[in-house]
Amino acid sequence: MLILAWILACGDKGGDDTGPGTDGGSVDGGADGGTDGGTTPPSIEVAAATGDLGTAAWLVGVQGLDVADLVFQAQRDGVWQDACAATQQCVFSDPAQAVRVVTADGATTSPEVAPESLSVSLSIPREDRAFMADELLQLAGSADLGAAPASLYLARQAGTEIRWWSPAEATWLSEPVALAIEDLAAVAPHANTAVKASYSLMVGVPLTEWSTEEDMGEAVIAGLASATTTGFELGHAVLWGDPHVHSDLSQDGCEDLATGCQGPDDEPAADLFPNAIEVGLDWAAIADHAEKTTYIGSPGAHEIDVWAQQQALVQAAEGTGIVPFLGYEWTYATQTLDEDGYREGGHRTVILEETSACEDWRIGATNNAPDHEKGWSTTQVLNTNPISALTPVAMREALVAAAKKCGPQRALFIAHHPGLKRPQPVDWRREANRPDPTWETVVEIASEHGTSECMELTDPHCAWRTYDLDDYYPQGSFQAALRLGYRLGVAGGTDAHDARGGSFDDGPSCTSVLLEDGVVACQNYQGATTGVLTAAPFDRAAIFDGFFDRKTYASTGPHLPVRAWLQVGDNVYLPGRSVDAEGTRNLTVSLVEAYDPDQFTAVSIDLLNEQGDILDSVEEAIDDRQALLETVIEPGDCSACYIRIRLYEEGDAEGERIWLSPWFF
């Protein structure tokens, strides 16, 4: 788990050498000779502290008496009641108005003591009350313990489970651990799912060291005072990555534009994962074209097997600070119409969960693609892949066959640039394009080619990064898929061809494809990345879990931890989930304290349905504390509702976008 927490030191709340012992002996027992040769009269001194949960009392001095003969008493409603006998310290299960200690025969009584008041407070200084597992849970607490020999304990409860914070181990434990208020700064959430949790800061004493007024059952801490606050734990870190990165191993890859896309003779694509680490990605996939199998740098250089090189690079990147994925692009490129008049074709990215796979897992879209020379260089990428599937249906069948032949593993099948005629759209009306949840749970909403969000580009904020409106294909849009009832989450990728996935600052990448004027063709925009809401331990399996649960974001730049959840009764749903509970659907989307308001001077949050209608919005919040949408999704509002966030820097009318996967009803 990616957890960062302050270590909270345990304070020493014991008294001085006249304070209570724990061995049952006297505090200051035995007769004490006076200066006149006589004995000191028997006496008892007691102190007490009380809170909203109970009262603690302890001996601070005893003269001439045996502790075994003493009885603690509590006054309630003017009546004295026996509590603990033959002990130096006692916990009263209900607060007492006054406390005293008497001998069993009633001959000696301590002065009556009004217990010192204990106070404690706890709050979560956030307006949205939502947290991610990789964040510190910021708590604000205070306590006045006075001279009470008690300690502070922080407990977390979700459902029936109670855990106690351990400052030394920076984690939650099943047993109480004492801590000090001056060190209470931040702790880590515990859950890996969306839950409502309460936190209690308690002043208490361990029952193993104290006598009690009555049996306290299975409790291990006798609470004297407490304060409680509640928060939603989303229980996930947002891990940002790029699922679609090309390198020199693609026929149209171009890592070195200055040389005309001349690739190296050895180790092509070696910089792909280091580049991803450099720009701060948590994961990335190498996704070169599946049709090409052999790479040759300069004339006479040795041949390099593309599939073997990809696997070697993925395996070498393990443990280097990034989660690397093995993948490829399946390029089903055709502009023909089927018998229903719907457009065929559509590119897909395939990502495999394991770091190695047999050749049957690498499936091309054609087995007769031409060989390529890259740019005006001599580097060649040759086509010899015997494994091919000529339709989406055949592709899914080939994935099943690969699993049977080579052993099963999970694979993602992601349609990319689906709403753009160039390079290739995906017509969601075609039965062949109906998503199979075995492989297909998300769709690319933005890349270096542009965006594919809306059915109607005339809708507000929809004609955005679509370089040629005549080139737009509405039936391939994200909204078109939602209207057909397809339960797809969002994904973003660069489709970078320079092995620099997620590198927005250097602009769109260029390919090795030569145009008529002899220059290479470059992409249009900076692309996008995918954020996966990922539970601990944040490994490749957890990332795949997030993809298959559709718990994803897509961003054209800002990697912000957007907090969003839908609450129906006690049920909390993260983006991408199907909502099956009945009741009022309360939606919260928050960027409170999630971005720098000096960078983004205006932020808008839109709630949209599958028709593209904006159901509610926060328009141009100019303070990050205002970037909070709280609304209710009414029955009939949508079958799929999703969030679009627009962020604007000063003087930037275009802005950037973050999309969240829909909630499905």
N, C-alpha and C positions, 0 to 999 in steps of 0.2 A: 504494500500500500504506500502511495506517495503521501506521507504524513510529515508535517513539520510542526513541532510543538515546543514551547518553552519547557524547560525542566523546572518543576515546581518543588522547591525544597520544603522539607518537613520542619515546622517550627517546634520548639520545645516549650510545651505549655505547662510543665510541672512547676511545683512551688519550690521554695528554698528548703534548707535543711530542717525547718520547723513545720513543713507541710506534711500531707498525709503520706503514710507508707503504704505498702501493698502486701506486707507479710502477716497482717493480723495482729501485730504487737502494738504496744502503746506508742503514742506520739511523743509523749514526754513523761513516761510512766514512772511509778515508784514514788516513795516519800522523799521529800527534799527538806533537809534539816535547816531551820531558821537560825538567825544570828543569836536568838535568845535561848538556843538549845532545844526549842520545841520543834513541832512538825508543821509543814505548810498545810492549810485546810484543803480538802479536795476541791478541785475546780475543773470546769470543762469550758473550752472555747470552740465555737463552730462558725463556719462561714458557708454561704450559699449563693447560688446564682440560678436565675430562672429565665426561661424563654417561652415561646408560644407552645412548645411541645412538652416541656417538663422542667423539673427543678433538680439540681445537684447540690448536695451538702457534704461537707467534709470537716473532719476535726483539724483544728489548727493548734490545739494545746490541751493537754490532760495532765492533771496533777493528782497524785495519790489515788488513782483509780485504775482498774483493769478494764481494758477495752471490751473484754468479754461480757462485762456487766452493763454495757451502755446500749441505749435504744434511741434511734433517730425518730423524731415526730414531726408531722406536718400539720399546720393549721389551715383548715378550709372551712369557710363560713362560720368562723368562731369556734370550731371544734378541733381539738387536738387528736390526731390519729397516729397510732404506731406505724412505722414504716419498716426500717431495717434494724436488726439487732446484732450485737457483737461484731461490729465492723467499724472501719475508720472513715468510710465514704459510702454515700447512699444516693441512689437516683429515685426520685419520686415520679411515678408514671404520669401524674397530672401536676400542673403548676401549683405551688404552695404559696399562701399569703405570708406565712412566717414559718421558721424552722427552729427547733431546739433539740438538744440531746439530754436525756435523763438517765439516771441509773435505774436498774430494774426494780429496786425497792423504792424508788421515788425520793430518796433522801437528798440527792444532789441534782440540780438542774442547771443547764447552761443558760446564759442570757438568750432571750428570744432575738432572732435575727431576721430582718426583712431581706429577702434574697436580692442580690445585685442583679440588675436587668441585663440580659444578654440580647444583642441585636445583630442581625445579619441581613444583607440584601444581595440580590443577584439580578442581573439584566443582560440582555443581548443587545448591544448598541448598534443594531441594524434595523432599517425600516422594513425590509422585506422578509426577515426571519427565515431565510433559506441559505443553505450551505452546500458546498461541494466537499467531497472526501479529501481532496488535496489541499484544502484551505485550513487555516486555523479557525477554530470556533472562538470568536472573540467574546469574552465574558467580562462584565464589569461587576465586581463584588466588593462588599465591605463588611466588616465584623468588628464588634466591640466585645471582647471576651473578658475584659476586666482581669481579675486574678483567678478566674475559674481554671481548674486543672483539666480543661477540655481541649479538644482539637477540632479542626475543620476537615470536612470530608465532602467531596464532590461526587454526586451520584447521577447517573443517566438512566432513564427508564423509557423503553419503547415497548408498548404492550405490557407483558408481564415480566419482561427481562430487565433486571437491574444490574448495572455495572458501575464500578468505582474507578475514578481516575487515579492512575499511578504516575506521579511526576518523575520518579526515577526511571521508569521504563517507557514513559511517554506513550502509554496505551491504557486501555480500559481493562480492568480485572474483575474477577468475580468476588474478591474480598476487599473490604474497606482499606484504604490507605490514607494516613493523615497527611495534610498539607498545610501550608502557611498562606495566609491571606495576602501577604505582601508579594508573594510569588505567583498569585493567580492572575495570569495574563491571557493565556489561550490554551485550548486543548483541542483534540481532534475528534470529529464525529466518528461514529462507530459503524453505522449501518452500510450495507451495500445495496440497499433498495430504498425507494422513497418511503420515508416513515415520518410520523409525527413523534417527537421525542421531548421529554421534559427533563430539565436539569435542576438538581436541588443542591444548594450549598448548605450544609448542615453543621451546626455545632453539636458535638456529641462526645460520648465516652464509650470505650469498649467494654462490653458487658462482662468479659472475662476478668476484668480488674475491679469491678464495682459490684456492690450489692444493690438489689432493686426492691422496690416496694412490692412488686408483684411479678409473676412470671411474664416475661415478654416474648414468649414463644420462640420462633426461629430467628428473631432479630439478633444481630451481632453488635450493633451500635445502638445505644440508647440516645435518642435525639433530644436535645434541649431546646434548640431553636433552628429554624430553617427558612429559606426563601427559595422559591421555585420560579423558573421561567421556561417557556416552551418555544420550540423552533421546529421547522421542517428540515429534515436532513434529506437532501436529494441523493446523497450517498454515492456520487460518481464524480470522477475527474473528467474534464473535457480534454481528450487527447487529439491534437490536431495533426493531420497528415495529408499526403497527396496520393490518391490511388492511381494516378495516370501520368507516369513520367517516361518519356522516351530518351534514348541515348544514341550513341554512334552505332549501336547494334541494330537500329532500325534503318531501313533504306532511306527514310526521309529525316533521320536524325542529323543534327549538326551541332556538335559541341565546340567547334572551332571555326567560326564564320570567317576569320581573317585568312584562313588557308583554303577557302572554298569548300569547307566541310571535310577536309582530309582528316580521317581518323587515324589513331595510332596503330602501329603494327602489333603492339602487345597491350594487353589490359584495356581494351575498349570498355567504356562505361565505368571505369574504376572510381571516378569522382562522384558518381550519382548519390550514394548514401552519405559521403562526407559533405557534399553540398547541402543535403537535406538537414544534416546536423547543424551546419553553419547558420542556416536561417531559422533554426529553432523548432523544426518539426519533431514530433514525437514518433512518427512512423511514416513510412513511404513505401511505394510499390514500384518496382521496375517493370514496365509494361510495354516492351518492344513488340513489334508486329510479329504475329505467330507464323505468317507465311514464309518468313525468311529464316533460314537455318544456318547459313555459313557467311562468315565475315572475313574479308581480306583487305588489309590496309593498303600498303603500297605494292606495286608490281613485284612479284617474287616473294612476298611475305608469306609466312605460314598461315594456313587456314585456321580459323577459330570457330568452334561450334557455339552458336548463339545460346542454345538452351543450357549447355554445360557452363558457359561463362556466366549467364544470369544466376544460376544456382550457386556457383562459387562466390559471386559477389554478395549474394544474400547471406550465405553462411559466414562469410568473413565479416559482415557487418554486425552479426549477433554480438551483443555485449559491448558495443561501442557507444552507447548512448541513444540508440534509436531502435525501434522495432522494424526490421526490414521484411518486406513481403515479396514473394515471387509471383509475377503475373505476366500478362501479355494482352495485346489488342487483337480482337477478332473483327476483321474489316469486311463486313458484308455490304459491299458497295454496288448497288444497282438502282437505277431510276425507273425500272419497269413497274407497271401496274398489275395487280392481281385480277382475278375474275370479278371481284366486287368493285374494281376501280380504285382500290386503296394502294398506296405506294409501298412497294417492297423495299428492302434494304435496311440498313441500320447497323452502326458500329457498336461493339460492346467491349468493355474491359473485363477481363477475367483475373481474379486474384485468388491465389491458393493459400490455405492456412499454413501448410507445412513449408519448410525451407527447401525441400527437394520433392521431385515428382518425376515419374517415368515419362517417356516421350508421348505416350497416349494422352496425357493431360494437356499437352500443348496442341491446340486444334486450330488450324487455319480456316479461313472462310473460302479459300479457293486453292486448288492444287496446280494452277497453271499461270500464276502471276509472273511477270517478267523479272529478270535480274535487274539490278540497279547500280549505276555509278552515282556516287553522292556529289551533288553540286557540280563544280568544275574540277573536282579532284579525281584521283585515281582509285579511291576507296570503293570497294564493291560489297554489296550484300546480296547473296545468291538465294534463290528460291528452290528448295528441294524437299519441303515438308510433305511427307506422304499422308499425314493425318489431316483431314479436312471435313468440314460440314458446310453445306451450301445453303442452308436455311436455319432460322432460329430453332425450329423443331428438331432438325438434324443435329444442331449444336447441343441441345439439351440431351438428346439421345447419346451423343458422343461423350458427354460428361459422365453419364451413367455408366457407359461402357468402360471408360477409363477407371472409374472407381472399382468396377468388378475385376478388371484385369490387373490393376496395379495396387489395389488396396484403397479403402475409402479415406477421403478427407473432405473437409468443407471447402466450397468454392463459391465466390461471388461472381455474378453475371450482371454487369452494370451497363445500361444503355447510356451512351454519352452523346453530347450535342444533339438531343433528339428533336428539338424544335427548329433546326436549321437545315435548309436544303443543301447548303454547302457546309461541311463536307458530306453529310448524309443524315437525313431525318429518320425517325422511328414513327411509323403511323400506328398509333395505339388502337385504331379500329380493326386492324388486321388480327384475326384469331391467332395467327402465328406469333404475334407479339404480346399475347396475354401473359403477364408475369407468372412464373412458377415460383412460389415461395420457397421451394427447395434451394433455389439459386438466387432469385431476384427479389430483393427487399428494398432497394433504394434506386434512385435514378439521378443522373447528373443534371443539376439545374443551372450550372454556370461553368465555363471553362475559358481558355484563351480564344475560343471561337465566338463567344458571346453567351447570352442567357436564353433559357428555354422555359421561363416561368409561366407566362400568361397565354390564354386563348385569344384575348383581344388586346392588341397593342395600344388601342385607344384608351384602355382603362388607365386610371391614375398610376403613374410610376412604372408602367409596364414596358414602354418603348425605351428600354435602358440597356445599353451595350448590345444593341442589335444593329450592326453596321450597315445592313441593307434590308429595309423593311420588306422589300419584294422577295427577299430570300428567306423570310420567316415562314415556318410551317406550323400553323396553329394546332393541327391534329397530332403533332409530336410534343406538345408542351406538357409541362408538369400538371397544369390544371386539366388538360384533356384526359390524362391518365386518371386523375382523381374523379372526374365526372363519370368515367366508365366504371367506377367502383373499385379501381385497383388500389390496393393498400401499399403505397410506395413511400418510403422516406426520402429525404433529400441527401444529395452528395454534391461535392464540388471537387473539381480537379483542374490542374493547369493544362493537361495535354501538352506539357512543355516538351520540346524536341532538342533541348540543349543540356539534358541531364541536370537541370537546375529546378527541381520541383519546389513549389511553394515560394519561389524567389520573386516576390512582387516588385521589389524596388528596381530591378533591372528591366522591367517592362516585359512585353510579350517576346517569346522566343522566335527564332527563325528556323525554317526547315532547309533541307538540301534540295528541294524541288526548284528547278530553274524555270523562270518565267520567260516569256518571249523576248524580253529585252536583255536576257542574260543574267539578271540578278535573281537571287534566291527569294522564295516566297516566305514572308513572315506572318505570324499570327496577328490577331486584331487587338486583344486586350490582355490584361495581366493574369487572367484566370482566377481560380478559386481553390480552396482547400476544404477538407471535411473534418469536422469535429465529431468525435465519437464519445458519447457519454459512457464511460467505462468504469466498471467496478474493479476493486482490488482483486488480483495483484497486478493489474495493468499490463498484462502480457498479450501475446498474439491471440490466444484463445479468448481473452476478455474483450479485445477489440472486435473480434469476429462476433462474439455474443452481442455487442452493441449494434453492429451492423444488422444482424438477423432480428434483433428486437426493434430495429428502425429508430434507435435512440441516437439520432444524428443531427448535426447542424451543417450548413454550407456557408462559407464566408469568402468574400472577394478581397479580404485583407485582414481586418481586425480579428485577432484570436481572443475574443472576449468570453468570459465565463457567464454567459446569459443564464439566468436562473428562471426556470419556467416550470410550472406544474399546474395540473387541473385537479381540484379537490371535489369529490362527491361524497358527502358524509365523511366517514373516516378513511375513505380510499383516496390515495394520492397517485396520480398518473403523470409520468414523464412524457415529453414529446415522443411521438411515434407509437404510442400504445393505443390499444382498443379499449374503449370505455364501456364496461358492462354493468356498472352500478347505477341504480336509479336515484334521482334526487337532483337538487340544485347543483349546476356545474359551475363552480367558482374557479376562474382562471386568473393566475398571477404570472406576469412576465416582468422581470426586474433586471435593470442594468444599474441599480443603485450601487455606487462605489465600484462599479465594474470597468469604468473607463476614465480617462483623463479629460475633464471638461475643457481644459486648455487646448487639447488636440481636436476633439470633436465638439464644435460650438453649438451644434443642434443635432438632436437625435429623435427619430420618430419610430413608433412601434405600431404596426398594422396587424389586426386580426382579420384574416380573409377566409372565405369558404371556397369550396371547389369551383364555384361559378365565377370567382374573381371579385365578388362583392366584399368591400371593406365593412365589416360588422362593427368594429370599434377601433379606436386608435388614440394614441398620444402623439400629438403633432408638434414637432420641433421643440422638444424640451431643451432648454438652454442651461440646465443645471442637472448634474448626474443624479441628484436626489429626486428630480421630477421624472426621471426615466423609468416609470413604474406604471404598468397597465394592470388594473384590477377590474375585472368585468365578469359577467355571467353569460355563458353560452346557452341560449334558450333552445328548447326542443324545436326542431325544424329549421334551425339556423344553418345547419350543414350536416353532411355525412362525413366530411373531412374538413377540419378547421386547422389552419396553420398560421405561423407568425412570420412576418417579414419586417426586418429592422433596417432602417435607413440612417446612416451616419454621415454627417457633413462636417468637413473642416471649413475654417473661415475662408470665404471667397470661392468655395468649391460647390457649384450648383449640381454636380453629378452625384458626388458622394460614393459611399460603399454600401454593400448589402450583407446582411446575415439572414439566412432562412432557417427555420426550425421545422423538423418533420411534423406532420399533422397529428392531431388526435382524431381517432376514427370512431364513429358512432353507428 
